[in-house]
Amino acid sequence: MLTINNKVKEINHCQPGDIPDFVLASTQPLILKGFADKWPVVITGKESPEKAADYLRSFYSDKPVNTNYIEAEYKGRIFYDDKMTGFNFTGSKANLNQVLDKLLAHTNDSNPPTIYVGSTEINSCLPGFNEHNNASIDHLHPLISVWIGNRSKIAAHYDFPNNLACCVVGRRKFTLFPPEQIANLYVGPMGFAPGGQDISVVDFDEPDLVKYPKFKQAMAAAQIADLEAGDALFLPSMWWHHVQSLDAFNVLVSHWWRDSPAFMGRPDNALMLAMLSLRDLPLAQRQAWKAHFEHYVFDHDDDNMDHIPEQAKGMLSKPLNELAARKLRAYLLNKLKQ
């Protein structure tokens, strides 16, 4: 494993309900040390895995949860199969109580199979949990999810929303990369990945620098966040993150929110449309369209539309409102049908 010298900046004495505005507006990741220390789930988790499991059971709604099982030979790495046409785990729906029983049965194993409950909406699975373990960012209307499992390694990927990830039971290690490192991370198939989000195919434990030479540049820009139970990580939108669960029983609570209205849709839809329409054009034409994108999209904060009367701007009005967004979406759908 390559050595990473950059550590994520830590913010001390930051508690729920007292998060400085600069944290939630940061473009860099930040660790909030001891953020959730007073949460009941953190307190019980520090007593024992059994106490933590019992605490989760006390809220469980009996709805089945999506569970992944990985054979011990893969050492917790959730990944593709050898041909990259499938995955190295089996997924099923299961009762959370049974999943917790299996996790506890393997807590003393030196090389256990990996049992992993991925992103599960908390208010549906554990109603009432958030009332007692609350990050006090309800004004951001976050999607709150729980992640439960034993030792695992989640390949580097990115998420569009911002995330306040609270490590509540066990320890976690995040390896983080700024968005511009995508070219050095060797991203696998688009739209086909173990968790649904495009991932780096590099094995972080044993990176093959002959096969993936640019990965060394990514590691030079990487930051490490080592989280103890009770710590939280603010993860800005689009930052790549490899996540390793380090203990025999781990629980993470994530809070996802976006800075833009939902009516704007997902930016990856625009990326796929650009791949359809632009990627295979001759270089000169791609460069010409690049100038158009910079003018209308990426550099739009410049006052470059002041020469157009406001009533005539149409889709060029800033910011785009919901009605204009609906009209633009309808226009695109009609064009795509032609």
C-alpha positions in Angstrom: 0.0 0.0 0.0 1.3 3.5 -0.9 1.9 5.9 1.9 -0.4 8.9 2.1 1.0 11.9 3.9 -2.1 14.2 3.8 -4.5 14.0 6.7 -8.0 15.5 6.6 -8.3 18.6 8.8 -9.9 18.0 12.2 -12.4 20.3 13.9 -12.7 19.9 17.6 -15.5 20.8 20.0 -18.2 20.6 17.3 -21.5 19.1 18.5 -24.9 18.5 16.9 -26.8 21.7 16.7 -23.5 23.7 16.8 -22.0 23.1 13.4 -20.3 26.2 12.1 -21.6 27.4 8.7 -18.1 27.2 7.2 -18.1 23.4 7.8 -21.3 22.8 5.7 -20.1 25.2 3.0 -16.6 23.8 2.8 -15.1 22.5 -0.5 -12.7 20.4 1.4 -13.4 17.4 3.7 -13.4 18.0 7.4 -13.4 15.6 10.4 -15.7 16.7 13.3 -14.0 15.0 16.3 -16.4 13.6 18.9 -19.4 15.0 17.0 -21.8 12.2 18.0 -20.1 11.1 21.3 -23.3 11.7 23.2 -25.6 9.7 20.9 -27.0 6.6 22.6 -25.9 4.4 19.7 -22.3 5.5 20.2 -22.5 5.0 23.9 -23.9 1.5 23.7 -21.5 0.6 20.8 -18.5 1.5 23.0 -19.8 -1.0 25.6 -20.0 -4.0 23.2 -21.2 -5.1 19.7 -24.0 -7.0 21.4 -25.2 -3.8 23.1 -25.1 -1.9 19.9 -27.0 -4.7 18.1 -29.7 -4.7 20.8 -30.0 -0.9 20.5 -30.6 -1.2 16.7 -33.1 -4.0 17.3 -35.1 -1.8 19.6 -36.1 0.4 16.6 -36.3 -2.2 13.9 -39.5 -2.0 11.8 -39.3 -5.7 10.6 -38.9 -4.6 7.0 -36.4 -6.7 5.1 -33.0 -5.1 4.4 -30.7 -5.5 1.4 -27.8 -7.7 2.5 -24.6 -8.6 0.7 -22.5 -11.7 1.5 -18.9 -12.0 0.4 -16.7 -15.1 0.9 -13.8 -14.8 3.2 -11.3 -15.3 0.4 -12.0 -11.7 -0.9 -11.0 -10.2 2.5 -13.9 -7.8 2.6 -13.3 -6.2 -0.8 -16.7 -5.6 -2.4 -15.9 -5.7 -6.2 -16.5 -7.2 -9.6 -16.1 -10.9 -10.5 -13.0 -11.9 -12.5 -14.6 -11.1 -15.9 -16.1 -7.8 -14.7 -19.5 -9.0 -15.9 -20.9 -9.5 -12.4 -19.9 -9.1 -8.8 -18.0 -11.1 -6.2 -20.9 -11.0 -3.7 -24.4 -12.4 -3.4 -27.3 -10.1 -2.5 -30.6 -10.9 -0.8 -33.3 -9.4 1.3 -33.2 -10.5 5.0 -34.6 -9.7 8.4 -32.2 -7.3 10.1 -32.3 -9.4 13.3 -31.0 -12.4 11.5 -28.2 -10.3 9.9 -27.2 -8.9 13.3 -27.1 -12.5 14.7 -24.8 -13.6 11.9 -22.5 -10.6 12.4 -22.2 -11.3 16.1 -21.5 -15.0 15.5 -18.4 -14.0 13.5 -17.0 -11.2 15.8 -14.2 -13.4 17.0 -13.3 -15.0 13.6 -9.8 -14.1 12.3 -11.0 -14.3 8.6 -14.8 -14.1 8.5 -17.0 -13.8 5.5 -18.1 -10.2 4.9 -21.7 -9.4 5.8 -22.8 -6.0 4.7 -26.1 -4.0 4.8 -25.6 -1.1 2.4 -27.4 2.3 2.3 -30.7 1.8 4.1 -33.1 4.7 4.7 -33.2 5.0 8.5 -36.8 6.3 9.0 -38.1 3.3 7.2 -35.8 0.7 8.7 -35.3 2.1 12.2 -38.2 4.5 12.9 -37.4 6.7 15.9 -33.7 6.2 15.7 -33.0 9.7 14.3 -35.0 11.4 17.1 -32.4 10.1 19.6 -29.4 10.3 17.4 -29.8 13.5 15.5 -27.2 15.6 13.7 -29.4 18.7 13.9 -29.2 19.5 10.2 -32.9 19.0 9.5 -33.0 22.4 7.8 -31.0 20.8 5.0 -33.6 18.0 4.5 -31.0 15.3 4.3 -31.6 11.7 3.3 -30.5 9.7 6.3 -29.2 6.2 5.8 -27.6 3.5 7.9 -24.7 1.1 6.9 -24.1 -2.0 9.0 -21.5 -4.8 8.7 -18.2 -6.2 9.7 -14.8 -5.6 8.1 -15.2 -4.4 4.5 -13.6 -2.4 1.7 -15.8 -0.2 -0.5 -14.1 0.8 -3.7 -13.4 4.5 -4.3 -16.5 6.2 -5.8 -18.1 9.6 -5.7 -21.6 10.9 -4.7 -23.3 14.0 -6.1 -24.8 15.1 -2.7 -22.8 16.5 0.2 -22.5 14.0 3.1 -22.2 14.2 6.8 -21.0 10.7 7.6 -21.2 9.8 11.3 -19.1 6.8 12.4 -21.2 5.5 15.3 -20.0 2.0 16.0 -16.5 0.7 15.2 -13.8 2.5 13.3 -13.6 3.6 9.6 -10.9 4.8 7.3 -11.7 7.0 4.4 -9.2 7.6 1.6 -10.4 10.7 -0.2 -9.5 12.3 -3.6 -10.6 15.6 -5.1 -12.9 15.4 -8.1 -10.1 16.3 -10.6 -8.3 13.1 -9.8 -10.8 11.0 -11.8 -8.3 10.6 -14.7 -5.8 8.9 -12.3 -8.3 6.6 -10.5 -9.0 4.2 -13.4 -12.7 4.1 -13.2 -14.5 0.9 -14.3 -17.6 0.4 -16.4 -20.0 3.4 -16.5 -23.4 2.6 -15.0 -22.4 -0.9 -13.8 -20.8 -1.1 -10.4 -21.2 -3.0 -7.1 -23.1 -0.2 -5.4 -24.5 1.4 -8.5 -22.0 4.2 -8.6 -18.9 4.1 -10.8 -15.8 2.9 -9.0 -12.1 2.8 -9.2 -10.9 -0.7 -10.2 -7.5 -0.2 -8.3 -7.0 -2.5 -5.4 -5.9 -0.1 -2.7 -4.2 -2.8 -0.6 -2.1 -4.0 -3.5 -2.1 -1.3 -6.2 -0.5 -2.5 -9.5 1.4 0.6 -10.5 2.6 -1.1 -13.8 -1.0 -1.6 -14.9 -2.3 1.7 -13.3 0.7 4.0 -13.3 -1.3 7.3 -12.9 -2.7 6.0 -9.6 0.5 7.2 -7.9 -0.5 10.8 -8.9 -3.9 10.2 -7.3 -2.3 9.0 -4.1 -0.1 12.1 -3.9 -3.3 14.2 -3.9 -5.2 11.9 -1.5 -6.3 12.6 2.1 -6.8 10.2 4.9 -9.6 10.4 7.4 -9.3 8.0 10.4 -12.6 7.9 12.3 -13.3 6.6 15.8 -16.8 5.9 17.0 -18.4 9.3 17.6 -16.5 11.1 14.9 -18.2 12.6 11.8 -16.8 13.4 8.3 -18.0 16.2 6.2 -17.6 15.0 2.6 -18.2 17.6 -0.1 -20.1 16.8 -3.3 -18.2 14.8 -5.9 -15.2 13.8 -3.8 -14.0 10.3 -4.4 -13.8 8.1 -1.3 -12.6 4.6 -0.6 -14.2 3.4 2.7 -12.7 0.7 4.9 -14.6 -0.7 8.0 -12.0 -1.8 10.4 -13.8 -3.7 13.2 -15.9 -6.8 13.6 -19.0 -4.8 14.0 -19.5 -1.3 12.4 -22.3 1.1 11.9 -22.3 4.3 9.9 -25.1 6.9 9.6 -24.9 9.1 6.5 -26.7 12.4 5.8 -26.9 13.3 2.1 -28.2 16.6 0.8 -27.8 18.7 -2.3 -27.1 22.4 -2.7 -29.4 22.8 -5.7 -33.1 22.3 -6.2 -34.2 18.7 -7.1 -36.0 20.0 -10.2 -32.6 20.5 -11.8 -32.2 16.7 -12.0 -29.0 14.7 -11.9 -25.9 16.1 -13.6 -24.8 12.7 -14.8 -27.9 12.7 -17.1 -26.2 15.6 -18.9 -22.9 13.7 -19.0 -24.5 10.7 -20.7 -26.3 13.0 -23.2 -23.0 14.6 -24.0 -21.4 11.2 -24.5 -24.2 10.4 -27.0 -23.9 13.7 -28.9 -20.4 15.0 -28.5 -17.8 12.4 -27.5 -17.2 10.9 -30.9 -17.2 14.1 -32.9 -13.9 15.2 -34.6 -11.5 16.9 -32.2 -12.0 20.3 -33.8 -15.7 20.1 -33.3 -15.3 18.8 -29.7 -13.1 21.8 -28.9 -15.7 24.2 -30.5 -18.5 22.7 -28.3 -16.2 22.9 -25.3 -16.1 26.7 -25.8 -19.9 26.6 -25.9 -20.1 24.6 -22.7 -17.7 27.0 -21.0 -19.8 30.0 -22.2 -23.2 28.7 -21.3 -22.5 26.4 -18.4 -19.2 26.4 -16.6 -18.4 30.1 -16.8 -22.1 31.3 -16.6 -21.4 33.3 -13.4 -19.8 36.0 -15.6 -22.3 38.7 -16.7 -22.2 37.5 -20.3 -26.0 37.7 -20.9 -26.6 41.3 -20.0 -27.0 42.2 -23.6 -30.3 40.2 -23.8 -33.4 41.8 -22.4 -34.7 39.9 -19.3 -38.0 39.1 -20.9 -36.2 37.5 -23.9 -33.7 35.4 -22.0 -35.9 32.3 -21.7 -33.7 29.3 -20.7 -30.8 31.7 -20.3 -32.3 33.3 -17.3 -30.4 32.8 -14.0 -31.1 31.1 -11.8 -33.3 28.6 -13.6 -36.6 28.3 -11.9 -38.9 25.2 -11.7 -41.2 26.3 -14.5 -38.3 27.0 -16.9 -36.7 23.7 -15.9 -39.9 21.9 -16.8 -40.1 23.6 -20.2 -36.4 22.8 -20.8 -36.9 19.1 -19.9 -40.0 18.9 -22.1 -38.0 20.5 -25.0 -35.2 17.9 -24.5 -37.6 15.0 -24.4 -39.2 16.1 -27.6 -35.8 16.4 -29.3 -34.7 13.0 -28.1 -37.7 11.4 -29.7 -36.8 12.8 -33.2 
